[in-house]
Structures are given as structure tokens and as C-alpha cells.
Amino acid sequence: MKLRRLFLIVGLLLAKPIFSQEILPVYSDYLSDNYFLLHPSMAGASNCAKLRLTARQQWFGQEDAPALQTLSFNGSLTDKDGMGIILINDKNGYHSQKGFRLAYAHHIMFSRDNIDLNQLSFGINAGFAQSLLDETSFLLNNPSYDPIIDGTIVQKASYFNMDIGASYNYMDFYAHFTVKNAVANARRLYTDREPTNLRRLLFNMGYTFGDTETIQWEPSFMLQHVFQTKETTVDLNVKAYKDLEFGKLWAGLSYRRSLDGAEYIEGVSVNNQKMQYITPILGVNYKSFMLSYTYSHLMGNVKFDNGGFHQITLGLNLFCKPEKYHCNCPAVN
């Protein structure tokens, strides 16, 4: 039981600055051609409908280590409207969570035709999740009496939250802004005092340049701020794309760093450490299929395990429009 509690503490404090009441945590999976996971305004914004399956596993070889699976689909209903859905299965030791999100987006095209990209999008999503806390083995692993632990039940609690956001795509440039958990109700799984202010601001910006005959480059960044803990984190990313006869090969590198540190004791001194990890990404597009692998390595002296976080994303593009946008814009083409 102590080992599982350590998973939870280290995972929350170092690996991902999230709250347990968030339906979908903020990882680096958006870089695997899946900005829709973070921004509801991207529902139906692309040239094709996108089906994405993602599986993430932390600390291979450790029992009950955190794992997350998502299945998402988004596409256009009309030239101006898009919809999408995300299914989530998240497990971390004794705690697990299942949920879904439904999204709607409205797109305003400023260009004179449908191939010159100049599009402003507004989106909203809403969803429910059910959290479970399995106490059935608590007393078996630790027979000492604790009055707040029943030891024979699986506690359940359902809750609702909502995201709102906007995106702007202009040729090779893009920007996204989303308020996650803009409206959220209390879960009340562990205590009556669980936080309800789960709002998180996300801001992405990037630009693609280069020659399709050689290599295309896409530098980008993401800034996120959590209101409850006043944490601010930044992602610095770069991706490269190479067109081949069978499709497209691409690779990327992401560096995430918290702007806020945490103190810890080492020997007789007090040191400070900021959450930071580096994430290489490798992907390939073959016809309508996409496959990517992501590995995140946590840096710093205080960490649970030297092993990293592995993630695989499988994708399928459907119902593509006859002609793509005339731009170097992989996220929407």
C-alpha cells in the first residue's frame, strides 16, 4: 500500500501538474497530431475527420503504475460546424477514472475560397467522469485500524466539467487558447473539501516552414497555468517532417519545465527542484494511417523511478476533402 501511495504522490507532484478531478490530464500527446485532445475549437477544423487511439504507460515493471487510454474522434458536420467525442480510461493504483467529453466547434473562414487557410474557430466541450477508489484490499495489506477506511467497498463519485476555447489557423501559422475546467462541480470522493477551482489556461502557438522537397520544420510552444496552485508550465517543441514515396516521416522533441520549484531536503541542506522532462517523438503517416511513439524522461534528483513514460498513438484519417489547404500545416491537412 505504501508503494501505491508513493506512485500517486510522485506522479502528481513531479510527472504531471494536474488535479485528480480533471477528466483528461495535459500530457504531450497533442504533438502526435491530436490538438483536439486539448482544444475543443479544433473539432472539425482539419481537412479530414480524425480517429485517434492513445495508450500511455508510466514506469514499466512497477505494479499498479499510472496508465491512461484515450479514444477520440472529430470531424466536420458542415463547412462551418464540427463535432467530436473523447473517451477516457485512467488508472493510478487504487484510484481509477472513466469518462467522456463531447465537443462542438464553429469555424469562420475569412479567405475567399476553401483552400487558402484563414480560419477562426470557437469550441466548447462538456463531459462526465466517474472516479473509483478501491478500498477492498486496504486492510489486507495494512491490518492496522483506521476509522475512515471501510475496507470492504469501492467508493464512487461522478462529476461534470466543461472547457471553452478558440483557435486561429492562418496558412502556416496557428494559435490555440483554451480554458480547461471552466465550469466544474465538486467530486467529493476523498473529502468534502476537495478543490473546485480546477481552471487551467492553455495557450499554444506554432509555425511551419521549409520545402516539401526537403524537410519542413515546425517550432511551437505551449504555456499552461493552474489557478488553484498558481503553477505555470511551458513546453518548447520542435518537429521535422519529411515527405517520402509511401507517405510522411516525422520526428520531434519537446521540453517541459515548470516555472515554480519545490524544496526538498538532501542530507543537511535544503535544495530546490523544478519539474522538467524531455520528450522525443517519432511518427509515420502511410496513406490514411498514422502511428507515433512518444517517450518522456523525467529529469531531476527527486523521482520515483529512472524509467520514463511510454505512449503509442494510432490514427486514421477519414472523409478527407478532395483538395488540401495550400499551406504547410500538418495539424489541419
Helices and strands as residue ranges (DSSP letters): H 2-10, I 11-15, G 29-31, G 35-37, G 40-42, E 49-58, E 67-76, E 81-92, E 95-109, E 118-134, H 138-141, E 154-170, E 173-184, E 200-207, E 209-210, E 216-226, E 231-243, E 247-266, E 269-286, E 289-299, E 309-318
